[in-house]
Amino acid sequence: MFTGLIVEMGSIVSLRRKSNRIVLSLKSQDVAASAKLGDSISVNGVCLTVVNKSNNCLSFDLSEETLKSSTLGILKAGDAVNLEPSLSPASKIGGHFVTGHVDGVGKILSNEPLGDMTRFTIHAPRYIMGFLVEKGSVAVDGISLTIVDVFKKGFTVVIIPHTAKLTTMGFKGPGDTVNIEADILGKYVVRFLDRYGNKDVRFAKLLLEKGYLS
């Protein structure tokens, strides 16, 4: 579990095919220094397990599902990636709960300056749009962001200078792809409504009466 608050940007060293998987290797400073074998690290929003560590270089195995559902497979040596270690009991939760299970890939349609900030318009697959709401949370390449507007085929977010400086969004533009993870709370709500249909109103009233909802 992560918060979507990026600790640093790492740099891709290589992507090598090994048997039925891809091995991704990257360099970092702070994240690599504290990482141990078996740790979970968010790499551009994808939860990966450290399988090898050598000084400031970390390696991860990428499954076919990861390659299909994210942008990691198109990375090349020298590319920057957003990194965040998993939560610990002492971690501050300043963003929102991010699982690292990317829902799909979106494409940046535009980035417009708003004073010293930047508004990004991002196209997202239809199956993701059903989970997004205005003023709700979304993870874009692992970054916890607040959705400004939602339209039929995408959404907008605003990036502040601090985020632009410390993450890959600072140099991304139209045509670039990004990993998108919808807020897990929204997924459970949609699943609940889909499963119970018209029963949800009666069930919600019962939960209210029992004090489970407020």
Backbone as ProteinMPNN parsed JSONL, in Angstrom:
{"seq_chain_A": "MFTGLIVEMGSIVSLRRKSNRIVLSLKSQDVAASAKLGDSISVNGVCLTVVNKSNNCLSFDLSEETLKSSTLGILKAGDAVNLEPSLSPASKIGGHFVTGHVDGVGKILSNEPLGDMTRFTIHAPRYIMGFLVEKGSVAVDGISLTIVDVFKKGFTVVIIPHTAKLTTMGFKGPGDTVNIEADILGKYVVRFLDRYGNKDVRFAKLLLEKGYLS", "coords_chain_A": {"N_chain_A": [[0.851, -1.19, 0.0], [0.429, 2.269, -0.738], [0.855, 5.895, -0.701], [0.859, 7.717, -2.737], [2.563, 9.828, -2.637], [5.368, 10.921, -3.959], [8.712, 9.921, -3.441], [11.221, 10.174, -4.679], [12.754, 10.589, -7.952], [13.773, 7.927, -9.969], [16.17, 6.352, -12.222], [15.983, 4.534, -15.194], [17.887, 1.66, -15.791], [18.017, -0.694, -17.319], [15.945, -2.918, -19.333], [15.452, -6.233, -19.472], [14.806, -9.257, -21.145], [14.033, -12.271, -19.585], [13.61, -15.54, -19.623], [10.224, -16.084, -19.214], [9.604, -13.496, -18.52], [10.149, -9.948, -17.895], [13.002, -8.266, -16.759], [13.371, -5.465, -14.895], [15.617, -2.911, -14.24], [16.786, -0.317, -12.14], [18.2, 2.83, -11.072], [18.572, 4.575, -7.995], [18.606, 6.887, -5.213], [17.739, 7.583, -2.312], [15.537, 5.748, -2.048], [16.64, 3.283, -2.875], [18.637, 3.044, -0.98], [17.369, 2.382, 1.412], [15.918, 0.152, 0.759], [15.081, -3.359, 0.813], [15.556, -6.821, -0.095], [12.635, -8.252, -1.386], [11.004, -6.172, -0.631], [8.24, -3.95, -1.33], [7.929, -1.659, -3.927], [6.74, 1.297, -5.391], [6.741, 1.919, -8.74], [6.444, 4.297, -10.999], [3.801, 4.16, -10.245], [3.197, 1.461, -10.233], [3.086, -1.408, -8.305], [5.888, -3.113, -7.386], [8.136, -5.858, -6.698], [11.189, -6.004, -5.005], [13.769, -7.843, -6.325], [16.431, -8.045, -6.572], [19.356, -6.41, -5.376], [21.94, -4.093, -5.709], [24.215, -2.074, -4.505], [23.225, 1.105, -5.374], [21.331, 0.21, -7.134], [18.328, -1.292, -8.117], [16.408, -4.212, -8.848], [13.607, -5.64, -10.581], [11.024, -8.041, -11.284], [8.906, -8.185, -14.088], [5.663, -9.123, -14.826], [3.611, -10.613, -17.436], [1.047, -9.575, -17.217], [1.507, -7.158, -15.887], [2.994, -5.84, -17.852], [1.051, -5.619, -19.81], [-0.892, -4.003, -18.644], [0.24, -1.584, -17.963], [2.618, 1.148, -18.471], [5.203, 0.334, -18.203], [6.572, -1.471, -19.818], [7.424, -0.084, -22.062], [9.429, 1.535, -21.347], [12.789, 2.843, -21.44], [16.412, 2.704, -21.244], [17.694, 5.238, -19.192], [15.343, 6.667, -18.911], [13.27, 8.521, -16.682], [11.646, 7.656, -13.618], [8.919, 7.63, -11.286], [9.236, 7.095, -7.821], [8.216, 5.355, -4.887], [8.418, 4.065, -1.665], [6.753, 1.36, 0.107], [4.06, 1.795, 2.513], [4.735, 2.205, 5.994], [4.089, 1.427, 9.495], [4.647, 3.86, 10.725], [4.39, 5.766, 8.823], [3.434, 8.869, 7.291], [0.232, 9.724, 6.088], [-0.365, 11.444, 3.541], [-1.446, 11.665, 1.053], [-3.546, 9.665, -0.732], [-5.006, 6.379, -0.287], [-3.193, 4.172, -2.165], [-2.937, 1.371, -4.151], [-1.126, 0.366, -5.97], [-1.87, -1.271, -7.967], [-2.321, -0.941, -11.045], [-4.913, 0.365, -13.088], [-5.085, 0.89, -15.805], [-3.853, 2.376, -18.88], [-3.467, 5.786, -19.644], [-3.64, 8.722, -21.802], [-1.952, 11.761, -22.243], [-3.616, 14.612, -23.24], [-3.408, 17.37, -23.317], [-1.421, 20.043, -21.897], [-1.743, 22.823, -20.068], [-0.641, 26.038, -19.084], [-1.334, 27.49, -15.904], [-0.904, 30.17, -14.517], [1.746, 29.703, -12.385], [1.265, 27.077, -12.268], [0.155, 23.926, -13.761], [-2.33, 22.687, -15.907], [-3.432, 19.517, -16.669], [-4.938, 17.61, -19.184], [-6.275, 14.484, -19.465], [-6.76, 11.585, -21.302], [-8.684, 8.72, -20.636], [-9.28, 5.161, -20.423], [-12.567, 3.815, -21.017], [-13.552, 2.013, -19.077], [-12.285, 2.816, -16.796], [-13.208, 5.374, -16.32], [-15.68, 5.217, -15.068], [-15.129, 5.093, -12.388], [-14.223, 7.52, -11.57], [-14.548, 10.739, -10.066], [-15.431, 14.208, -9.776], [-13.315, 16.227, -7.798], [-12.447, 14.017, -6.524], [-9.985, 11.424, -5.786], [-7.108, 10.356, -7.668], [-4.54, 8.277, -8.978], [-1.816, 9.117, -10.875], [0.668, 7.9, -12.778], [1.57, 7.009, -10.34], [1.355, 9.23, -8.695], [-0.434, 10.946, -6.274], [-3.291, 12.669, -6.981], [-5.738, 15.302, -7.232], [-8.829, 15.19, -8.82], [-10.011, 17.552, -11.102], [-11.954, 18.156, -13.16], [-14.333, 16.015, -14.752], [-14.926, 14.452, -17.788], [-16.545, 12.96, -20.689], [-14.626, 11.219, -21.862], [-12.34, 11.455, -20.366], [-10.294, 13.252, -17.936], [-9.31, 16.069, -15.849], [-6.435, 17.394, -14.187], [-4.57, 19.392, -11.867], [-1.271, 20.439, -11.661], [0.996, 21.359, -9.225], [3.883, 23.562, -8.801], [5.78, 22.278, -7.094], [5.187, 19.532, -7.347], [5.651, 19.228, -10.075], [8.382, 19.635, -10.153], [9.461, 17.5, -8.683], [8.561, 15.142, -9.804], [7.844, 13.016, -12.684], [5.872, 14.291, -14.112], [6.588, 16.846, -14.577], [7.926, 17.072, -16.977], [6.348, 15.92, -18.89], [4.098, 15.738, -21.708], [1.586, 16.47, -24.28], [0.475, 13.501, -25.858], [2.121, 11.786, -24.46], [2.087, 8.812, -22.45], [0.473, 7.568, -19.465], [0.298, 5.83, -16.317], [-2.707, 4.832, -14.75], [-4.507, 4.733, -11.765], [-7.524, 4.235, -10.262], [-9.284, 5.524, -7.386], [-9.423, 3.284, -4.732], [-11.603, 3.168, -2.981], [-13.727, 4.118, -4.485], [-13.952, 2.053, -6.312], [-14.914, -0.065, -4.76], [-17.419, 0.953, -4.009], [-18.736, 1.149, -6.503], [-18.722, -1.566, -7.198], [-20.33, -2.587, -5.154], [-22.808, -1.341, -5.693], [-23.29, -2.388, -8.214], [-23.598, -5.064, -7.655], [-25.718, -5.277, -5.798], [-27.77, -3.693, -6.764], [-31.015, -2.336, -6.786], [-31.349, -3.015, -4.165], [-29.524, -1.731, -2.673], [-30.263, 0.678, -1.455], [-32.004, 0.003, 0.679], [-30.227, -1.569, 2.12], [-28.219, 0.256, 2.758], [-29.661, 1.958, 4.438], [-30.063, 0.234, 6.577], [-27.429, -0.118, 7.457], [-26.92, 2.48, 8.29], [-28.711, 2.698, 10.409], [-27.572, 0.88, 12.155], [-25.315, 2.174, 12.763], [-22.996, 1.976, 11.229], [-22.476, 3.555, 9.075], [-22.029, 7.031, 8.327]], "CA_chain_A": [[0.0, 0.0, 0.0], [1.202, 3.509, -0.876], [0.055, 7.111, -0.511], [0.911, 8.572, -3.915], [3.509, 10.927, -2.416], [6.617, 10.437, -4.545], [9.899, 10.203, -2.644], [12.254, 10.655, -5.596], [12.753, 10.008, -9.292], [14.875, 7.047, -10.288], [16.539, 6.314, -13.632], [16.01, 3.176, -15.724], [19.179, 1.148, -16.247], [17.78, -1.637, -18.411], [14.845, -3.868, -19.334], [15.987, -7.426, -20.115], [13.928, -10.423, -21.113], [14.609, -13.445, -18.944], [12.591, -16.579, -19.675], [8.896, -15.583, -19.556], [9.377, -12.214, -17.856], [11.094, -8.86, -18.135], [13.662, -7.768, -15.555], [13.576, -4.013, -14.936], [16.62, -2.443, -13.283], [16.824, 1.143, -12.049], [19.073, 3.449, -10.073], [17.992, 5.624, -7.164], [19.414, 7.199, -4.043], [17.068, 7.349, -1.034], [14.719, 4.541, -2.051], [17.534, 2.125, -2.934], [19.418, 2.97, 0.248], [16.593, 1.753, 2.489], [15.195, -1.021, 0.255], [15.593, -4.698, 1.073], [14.984, -7.837, -0.96], [11.255, -8.563, -1.027], [10.225, -4.953, -0.394], [7.376, -3.435, -2.39], [8.244, -0.291, -4.35], [5.898, 1.811, -6.472], [7.517, 2.451, -9.861], [5.431, 4.932, -11.85], [2.472, 3.744, -9.813], [3.041, 0.007, -10.27], [3.703, -2.08, -7.162], [6.851, -4.131, -7.805], [8.9, -6.464, -5.611], [12.639, -5.99, -5.196], [14.31, -9.203, -6.434], [17.892, -7.967, -6.504], [19.858, -5.089, -4.999], [23.379, -3.942, -5.786], [24.485, -0.661, -4.228], [22.049, 1.94, -5.592], [20.567, -0.351, -8.252], [17.288, -2.246, -7.736], [15.841, -4.959, -9.978], [12.245, -6.134, -10.379], [10.459, -8.871, -12.343], [7.636, -7.703, -14.635], [4.849, -10.18, -15.412], [2.897, -10.24, -18.659], [-0.085, -8.729, -16.836], [2.051, -5.822, -15.624], [3.354, -5.247, -19.138], [-0.176, -5.335, -20.549], [-1.737, -3.023, -17.961], [0.971, -0.372, -17.6], [3.576, 1.682, -19.44], [6.565, -0.054, -17.846], [7.202, -2.214, -20.896], [7.951, 0.786, -23.126], [10.527, 2.337, -20.817], [14.123, 2.546, -21.976], [17.51, 3.164, -20.396], [17.783, 6.685, -19.034], [14.045, 7.25, -18.585], [13.009, 8.784, -15.27], [10.431, 7.041, -13.075], [8.536, 8.047, -9.941], [9.438, 6.021, -6.86], [7.699, 5.499, -3.528], [8.408, 2.819, -0.904], [5.448, 1.058, 0.686], [3.761, 2.378, 3.816], [5.097, 1.544, 7.238], [3.187, 1.904, 10.551], [4.971, 5.227, 11.134], [4.302, 6.652, 7.66], [2.384, 9.875, 7.199], [-0.653, 9.511, 4.941], [-0.681, 12.79, 3.067], [-2.136, 11.6, -0.233], [-4.68, 8.778, -0.518], [-4.568, 4.991, -0.349], [-2.871, 3.72, -3.517], [-2.551, -0.036, -4.036], [-0.085, 0.003, -6.919], [-2.47, -2.142, -8.971], [-2.736, 0.015, -12.079], [-6.123, -0.035, -13.822], [-4.875, 0.995, -17.236], [-2.976, 3.43, -19.406], [-4.103, 6.962, -20.22], [-2.785, 9.535, -22.668], [-2.068, 13.201, -22.02], [-4.137, 15.333, -24.405], [-2.89, 18.745, -23.302], [-0.936, 20.615, -20.638], [-1.897, 24.268, -20.197], [-0.186, 26.779, -17.903], [-2.277, 28.264, -15.088], [0.056, 30.879, -13.695], [2.92, 28.852, -12.224], [0.795, 25.697, -12.224], [-0.153, 23.36, -15.071], [-3.515, 21.84, -15.977], [-3.31, 18.404, -17.599], [-6.141, 16.894, -19.608], [-5.823, 13.11, -19.694], [-7.744, 10.625, -21.806], [-8.636, 7.457, -19.89], [-10.179, 4.125, -20.937], [-13.947, 3.931, -20.545], [-13.792, 1.224, -17.874], [-11.746, 3.553, -15.646], [-13.979, 6.6, -16.113], [-16.797, 4.974, -14.164], [-14.675, 5.189, -11.001], [-13.675, 8.858, -11.316], [-15.504, 11.792, -9.733], [-14.834, 15.518, -9.531], [-12.759, 16.434, -6.459], [-11.999, 12.739, -5.992], [-8.556, 11.146, -5.92], [-6.644, 9.457, -8.716], [-3.082, 8.172, -9.04], [-1.297, 9.214, -12.245], [2.077, 7.494, -12.654], [1.868, 6.86, -8.924], [1.216, 10.504, -7.984], [-1.77, 11.221, -5.758], [-3.781, 13.942, -7.507], [-7.167, 15.579, -7.108], [-9.481, 15.4, -10.109], [-10.697, 18.845, -11.203], [-13.147, 17.949, -13.979], [-14.5, 14.728, -15.421], [-15.777, 14.514, -18.975], [-16.922, 11.638, -21.184], [-13.502, 10.333, -22.18], [-11.13, 11.777, -19.636], [-10.377, 14.077, -16.736], [-8.25, 17.062, -15.731], [-5.787, 17.58, -12.892], [-3.67, 20.546, -11.838], [0.015, 20.117, -11.055], [1.656, 22.513, -8.624], [5.322, 23.57, -9.115], [6.506, 21.291, -6.286], [4.971, 18.229, -7.975], [6.334, 19.249, -11.374], [9.827, 19.561, -9.931], [9.88, 16.254, -8.056], [8.012, 13.968, -10.485], [7.95, 12.987, -14.139], [4.856, 15.145, -14.744], [7.206, 18.127, -14.897], [8.408, 17.122, -18.362], [5.457, 15.18, -19.784], [3.235, 16.594, -22.501], [0.617, 15.803, -25.149], [0.921, 12.283, -26.519], [2.769, 10.891, -23.502], [1.181, 7.915, -21.746], [0.624, 7.527, -18.007], [-0.438, 4.79, -15.612], [-3.817, 5.385, -13.985], [-5.185, 3.891, -10.774], [-8.654, 4.909, -9.63], [-9.364, 5.399, -5.931], [-9.956, 1.968, -4.369], [-12.911, 3.332, -2.338], [-14.701, 4.226, -5.564], [-14.132, 0.725, -6.912], [-15.78, -0.857, -3.89], [-18.766, 1.506, -4.095], [-19.304, 0.725, -7.785], [-18.957, -3.003, -7.106], [-21.473, -2.775, -4.269], [-24.024, -0.961, -6.409], [-23.479, -3.316, -9.323], [-24.008, -6.363, -7.129], [-26.978, -5.263, -5.07], [-28.796, -2.99, -7.519], [-31.983, -1.556, -6.015], [-31.293, -3.391, -2.761], [-28.504, -0.948, -1.978], [-30.876, 1.729, -0.642], [-32.456, -0.618, 1.927], [-29.053, -2.035, 2.856], [-27.559, 1.448, 3.293], [-30.459, 2.412, 5.583], [-29.799, -0.682, 7.669], [-26.088, 0.215, 7.959], [-27.051, 3.737, 9.023], [-29.389, 2.42, 11.669], [-26.644, 0.166, 13.023], [-24.21, 3.058, 13.08], [-21.804, 1.683, 10.471], [-22.275, 4.64, 8.12], [-22.357, 8.348, 8.884]], "C_chain_A": [[0.887, 1.241, 0.0], [0.278, 4.705, -0.65], [0.016, 7.993, -1.749], [1.782, 9.8, -3.723], [4.893, 10.438, -2.841], [7.811, 10.87, -3.7], [11.023, 10.762, -3.508], [12.016, 10.061, -6.975], [13.985, 9.127, -9.445], [15.142, 7.072, -11.782], [16.643, 4.857, -14.089], [17.417, 2.825, -16.21], [18.973, 0.225, -17.439], [16.463, -2.369, -18.223], [15.339, -5.07, -20.135], [14.992, -8.564, -20.031], [14.68, -11.605, -20.533], [13.517, -14.485, -18.82], [11.253, -15.951, -20.064], [8.583, -14.249, -18.892], [10.42, -11.2, -18.291], [11.689, -8.443, -16.802], [13.965, -6.289, -15.742], [14.585, -3.648, -13.857], [16.658, -0.921, -13.311], [17.786, 1.582, -10.961], [18.28, 4.483, -9.282], [18.912, 5.875, -5.982], [18.696, 6.791, -2.759], [16.308, 6.035, -0.995], [15.597, 3.293, -2.043], [18.293, 1.946, -1.627], [18.683, 2.219, 1.349], [15.904, 0.464, 2.061], [15.901, -2.319, 0.617], [14.938, -5.667, 0.09], [13.579, -8.19, -0.46], [10.398, -7.36, -0.746], [9.364, -4.608, -1.605], [7.728, -1.976, -2.662], [7.276, 0.097, -5.465], [6.798, 2.454, -7.515], [6.531, 2.981, -10.897], [4.033, 4.407, -11.536], [2.226, 2.261, -9.792], [3.776, -0.612, -9.083], [4.584, -3.218, -7.653], [7.645, -4.621, -6.6], [10.391, -6.467, -5.934], [13.157, -7.435, -5.207], [15.831, -9.218, -6.413], [18.286, -6.534, -6.156], [21.367, -5.105, -5.057], [23.711, -2.463, -5.67], [23.225, 0.171, -4.43], [21.192, 1.468, -6.764], [19.595, -1.408, -7.735], [16.743, -2.927, -8.98], [14.494, -5.557, -9.591], [11.855, -7.027, -11.549], [9.118, -8.288, -12.775], [6.895, -8.869, -15.277], [4.192, -9.692, -16.697], [1.717, -9.331, -18.35], [0.374, -7.303, -16.558], [2.396, -5.11, -16.919], [2.122, -4.827, -19.921], [-0.942, -4.153, -19.96], [-1.053, -1.699, -17.671], [1.922, 0.049, -18.717], [4.996, 1.186, -19.192], [7.303, -0.745, -18.99], [7.808, -1.357, -21.992], [9.068, 1.689, -22.626], [11.855, 1.914, -21.441], [15.182, 3.133, -21.052], [17.584, 4.691, -20.376], [16.472, 7.35, -18.69], [13.903, 7.431, -17.081], [11.697, 8.13, -14.857], [10.191, 7.545, -11.657], [8.642, 6.864, -8.982], [8.828, 6.37, -5.497], [7.783, 4.144, -2.833], [7.036, 2.599, -0.279], [5.31, 1.676, 2.074], [4.328, 1.531, 4.951], [4.159, 2.076, 8.325], [3.427, 3.36, 10.952], [4.815, 6.232, 9.994], [3.18, 7.673, 7.804], [1.549, 9.6, 5.953], [-1.12, 10.878, 4.462], [-1.402, 12.806, 1.739], [-3.437, 10.846, -0.074], [-4.181, 7.344, -0.653], [-4.419, 4.539, -1.801], [-2.35, 2.29, -3.411], [-1.357, -0.399, -4.91], [-0.569, -0.991, -7.955], [-3.101, -1.254, -10.043], [-3.935, -0.514, -12.857], [-5.931, 0.01, -15.33], [-4.0, 2.182, -17.593], [-3.809, 4.557, -19.999], [-3.124, 7.727, -21.091], [-3.032, 11.014, -22.386], [-2.514, 13.877, -23.315], [-3.589, 16.75, -24.47], [-2.32, 19.071, -21.929], [-0.884, 22.129, -20.812], [-1.416, 24.979, -18.941], [-1.33, 27.522, -17.228], [-1.437, 29.042, -14.088], [1.318, 30.04, -13.6], [2.544, 27.379, -12.079], [0.475, 25.208, -13.638], [-1.388, 22.477, -14.981], [-3.316, 20.783, -17.058], [-4.69, 17.834, -17.907], [-5.695, 15.513, -20.068], [-6.973, 12.244, -20.185], [-7.572, 9.32, -21.045], [-9.587, 6.452, -20.519], [-11.556, 4.223, -20.286], [-14.176, 3.19, -19.236], [-13.214, 1.892, -16.63], [-12.625, 4.751, -15.305], [-15.126, 6.417, -15.13], [-16.432, 5.095, -12.698], [-14.243, 6.601, -10.615], [-14.779, 9.871, -11.04], [-14.754, 13.099, -9.51], [-14.483, 15.666, -8.05], [-12.376, 15.118, -5.783], [-10.508, 12.554, -6.231], [-8.282, 10.193, -7.072], [-5.116, 9.421, -8.648], [-2.657, 8.156, -10.502], [0.205, 8.991, -12.176], [2.506, 7.444, -11.19], [1.7, 8.1, -8.089], [-0.226, 10.696, -7.535], [-2.208, 12.611, -6.189], [-5.287, 14.064, -7.276], [-7.75, 15.871, -8.481], [-10.225, 16.73, -10.087], [-12.016, 18.678, -11.95], [-13.137, 16.542, -14.559], [-15.385, 14.934, -16.64], [-15.9, 13.11, -19.546], [-15.731, 10.708, -21.356], [-12.22, 10.65, -21.415], [-11.374, 12.679, -18.441], [-9.227, 15.078, -16.739], [-7.717, 17.082, -14.297], [-4.884, 18.805, -13.0], [-2.421, 20.169, -11.059], [0.644, 21.391, -10.504], [3.157, 22.44, -8.925], [6.116, 22.515, -8.352], [6.397, 19.901, -6.916], [5.691, 18.151, -9.314], [7.842, 19.067, -11.212], [10.282, 18.174, -9.484], [9.377, 14.988, -8.752], [8.15, 14.098, -11.998], [6.913, 13.863, -14.829], [5.441, 16.493, -15.14], [7.712, 18.218, -16.313], [7.574, 16.255, -19.31], [4.524, 16.142, -20.497], [2.307, 15.798, -23.383], [1.217, 14.608, -25.884], [1.611, 11.301, -25.592], [1.719, 10.042, -22.782], [1.501, 7.875, -20.265], [-0.176, 6.356, -17.446], [-1.514, 5.423, -14.741], [-4.358, 4.323, -13.026], [-6.29, 4.698, -10.114], [-8.638, 4.65, -8.125], [-10.049, 4.078, -5.577], [-11.332, 2.069, -3.698], [-14.015, 3.421, -3.387], [-14.975, 2.877, -6.209], [-15.077, -0.124, -6.074], [-17.219, -0.357, -3.937], [-19.445, 1.05, -5.378], [-19.623, -0.757, -7.766], [-20.177, -3.309, -6.263], [-22.775, -2.481, -4.998], [-24.33, -1.929, -7.542], [-24.031, -4.649, -8.829], [-25.398, -6.352, -6.536], [-28.1, -4.495, -5.761], [-29.69, -2.166, -6.633], [-31.989, -1.9, -4.535], [-30.365, -2.48, -1.969], [-29.102, 0.108, -1.065], [-31.309, 1.152, 0.701], [-31.272, -1.042, 2.791], [-28.32, -0.858, 3.498], [-28.318, 1.987, 4.5], [-30.205, 1.547, 6.805], [-28.442, -0.378, 8.294], [-26.108, 1.505, 8.75], [-27.673, 3.516, 10.395], [-28.475, 1.737, 12.675], [-25.418, 1.0, 13.386], [-22.925, 2.8, 12.314], [-21.492, 2.755, 9.428], [-22.627, 5.946, 8.798], [-22.449, 9.352, 7.757]], "O_chain_A": [[1.94, 1.275, 0.636], [-0.924, 4.546, -0.435], [-0.782, 8.929, -1.809], [1.755, 10.715, -4.546], [5.51, 9.629, -2.148], [7.913, 12.027, -3.294], [11.7, 11.712, -3.115], [11.198, 9.159, -7.151], [15.097, 9.526, -9.097], [14.425, 7.735, -12.531], [17.311, 4.046, -13.447], [18.049, 3.589, -16.94], [19.666, 0.343, -18.45], [15.927, -2.44, -17.117], [15.615, -4.953, -21.329], [14.403, -8.81, -18.979], [15.806, -11.905, -20.928], [12.601, -14.34, -18.011], [11.149, -15.347, -21.131], [7.413, -13.907, -18.718], [11.412, -11.522, -18.945], [10.963, -8.281, -15.821], [14.722, -5.908, -16.635], [14.429, -4.029, -12.697], [16.573, -0.31, -14.376], [18.137, 0.819, -10.061], [17.425, 5.178, -9.83], [19.886, 5.151, -5.78], [19.018, 5.754, -2.179], [16.414, 5.285, -0.025], [15.334, 2.352, -1.294], [18.562, 0.818, -1.213], [19.303, 1.501, 2.133], [15.36, -0.251, 2.903], [17.126, -2.382, 0.716], [13.892, -5.366, -0.485], [13.367, -8.398, 0.735], [9.18, -7.49, -0.628], [9.707, -4.925, -2.744], [7.812, -1.163, -1.741], [7.025, -0.691, -6.377], [7.524, 3.406, -7.226], [5.866, 2.208, -11.585], [3.2, 4.232, -12.425], [1.152, 1.825, -9.377], [4.964, -0.357, -8.887], [4.098, -4.172, -8.261], [7.808, -3.904, -5.613], [10.796, -6.888, -7.018], [13.005, -8.161, -4.224], [16.448, -10.272, -6.256], [17.641, -5.575, -6.58], [22.009, -6.011, -4.526], [23.516, -1.694, -6.611], [22.24, -0.038, -3.721], [20.416, 2.244, -7.321], [19.991, -2.313, -7.001], [16.627, -2.307, -10.038], [14.266, -5.929, -8.44], [12.297, -6.806, -12.676], [8.29, -7.937, -11.935], [7.427, -9.531, -16.168], [4.218, -8.501, -17.004], [1.412, -8.421, -19.121], [-0.294, -6.346, -16.95], [2.126, -3.918, -17.072], [2.134, -3.809, -20.612], [-1.569, -3.389, -20.694], [-1.699, -0.773, -17.179], [2.017, -0.6, -19.758], [5.913, 1.584, -19.911], [8.521, -0.617, -19.114], [8.623, -1.845, -22.775], [9.597, 2.509, -23.378], [12.016, 0.785, -21.903], [14.881, 3.956, -20.187], [17.54, 5.342, -21.42], [16.469, 8.488, -18.22], [14.361, 6.596, -16.3], [10.754, 8.057, -15.644], [11.132, 7.848, -10.923], [8.191, 5.763, -9.295], [8.91, 7.504, -5.026], [7.267, 3.16, -3.362], [6.248, 3.536, -0.149], [6.296, 2.031, 2.719], [4.388, 0.304, 4.867], [3.49, 3.085, 8.103], [2.521, 4.021, 11.459], [5.079, 7.421, 10.178], [2.122, 7.383, 8.363], [2.087, 9.283, 4.893], [-2.137, 11.398, 4.92], [-1.92, 13.845, 1.329], [-4.34, 11.304, 0.626], [-3.052, 7.12, -1.089], [-5.385, 4.525, -2.564], [-1.414, 2.03, -2.655], [-0.652, -1.367, -4.625], [0.228, -1.504, -8.741], [-4.267, -0.872, -9.947], [-3.975, -1.684, -13.238], [-6.559, -0.762, -16.055], [-3.483, 2.889, -16.728], [-4.743, 4.314, -20.763], [-1.931, 7.424, -21.119], [-4.177, 11.459, -22.302], [-1.87, 13.732, -24.354], [-3.334, 17.272, -25.556], [-2.688, 18.456, -20.927], [-0.091, 22.651, -21.595], [-1.755, 24.558, -17.835], [-2.185, 28.108, -17.893], [-1.278, 28.62, -12.943], [1.907, 29.696, -14.625], [3.398, 26.537, -11.803], [0.519, 25.982, -14.595], [-1.491, 21.626, -14.098], [-3.062, 21.109, -18.217], [-5.501, 17.607, -17.008], [-4.845, 15.384, -20.949], [-8.03, 12.181, -19.557], [-6.449, 8.864, -20.832], [-10.602, 6.845, -21.093], [-11.684, 4.662, -19.143], [-14.908, 3.673, -18.373], [-13.619, 1.561, -15.515], [-12.772, 5.103, -14.135], [-15.504, 7.36, -14.435], [-17.316, 5.19, -11.846], [-13.929, 6.852, -9.451], [-15.82, 9.862, -11.698], [-13.591, 13.099, -9.107], [-15.254, 15.281, -7.171], [-12.021, 15.104, -4.605], [-9.85, 13.42, -6.806], [-9.105, 9.342, -7.409], [-4.479, 10.416, -8.301], [-3.081, 7.296, -11.273], [0.933, 9.792, -11.589], [3.637, 7.785, -10.842], [1.886, 8.043, -6.874], [-1.143, 10.613, -8.352], [-1.59, 13.61, -5.821], [-6.0, 13.07, -7.144], [-7.224, 16.703, -9.221], [-10.984, 17.004, -9.157], [-13.076, 19.022, -11.427], [-12.083, 15.962, -14.821], [-16.463, 15.52, -16.541], [-15.406, 12.158, -18.941], [-15.821, 9.525, -21.027], [-11.144, 10.172, -21.772], [-12.507, 12.849, -17.991], [-8.288, 14.957, -17.526], [-8.444, 16.824, -13.337], [-4.486, 19.201, -14.096], [-2.498, 19.65, -9.946], [0.807, 22.377, -11.223], [3.659, 21.37, -9.268], [7.034, 21.916, -8.912], [7.388, 19.177, -7.011], [6.277, 17.121, -9.647], [8.491, 18.423, -12.036], [11.363, 17.723, -9.86], [9.723, 13.88, -8.343], [8.524, 15.149, -12.517], [7.053, 14.154, -16.017], [4.854, 17.207, -15.953], [7.914, 19.32, -16.822], [8.03, 15.898, -20.396], [4.193, 17.21, -19.982], [2.236, 14.575, -23.259], [2.307, 14.686, -26.451], [1.684, 10.11, -25.894], [0.602, 10.498, -22.537], [2.636, 8.113, -19.851], [-1.187, 5.944, -18.015], [-1.27, 6.427, -14.073], [-4.628, 3.186, -13.411], [-6.029, 5.722, -9.481], [-8.05, 3.675, -7.658], [-11.139, 3.792, -6.073], [-12.145, 1.155, -3.831], [-15.101, 2.872, -3.205], [-16.105, 2.593, -6.607], [-15.938, -0.82, -6.612], [-18.15, -1.163, -3.906], [-20.596, 0.614, -5.352], [-20.673, -1.173, -8.257], [-20.972, -4.184, -6.606], [-23.726, -3.261, -4.936], [-25.49, -2.251, -7.797], [-24.837, -5.284, -9.508], [-26.173, -7.287, -6.733], [-29.264, -4.633, -5.383], [-29.208, -1.381, -5.815], [-32.566, -1.168, -3.73], [-30.412, -2.456, -0.739], [-28.533, 0.414, -0.018], [-31.021, 1.733, 1.747], [-31.292, -0.903, 4.014], [-27.856, -0.952, 4.634], [-27.706, 2.422, 5.475], [-30.137, 2.046, 7.928], [-28.309, -0.378, 9.518], [-25.411, 1.633, 9.756], [-27.226, 4.069, 11.4], [-28.573, 1.968, 13.881], [-24.592, 0.593, 14.203], [-21.873, 3.326, 12.678], [-20.36, 2.847, 8.953], [-23.427, 5.973, 9.734], [-22.715, 10.529, 7.999]]}, "name": "protein", "num_of_chains": 1, "seq": "MFTGLIVEMGSIVSLRRKSNRIVLSLKSQDVAASAKLGDSISVNGVCLTVVNKSNNCLSFDLSEETLKSSTLGILKAGDAVNLEPSLSPASKIGGHFVTGHVDGVGKILSNEPLGDMTRFTIHAPRYIMGFLVEKGSVAVDGISLTIVDVFKKGFTVVIIPHTAKLTTMGFKGPGDTVNIEADILGKYVVRFLDRYGNKDVRFAKLLLEKGYLS"}
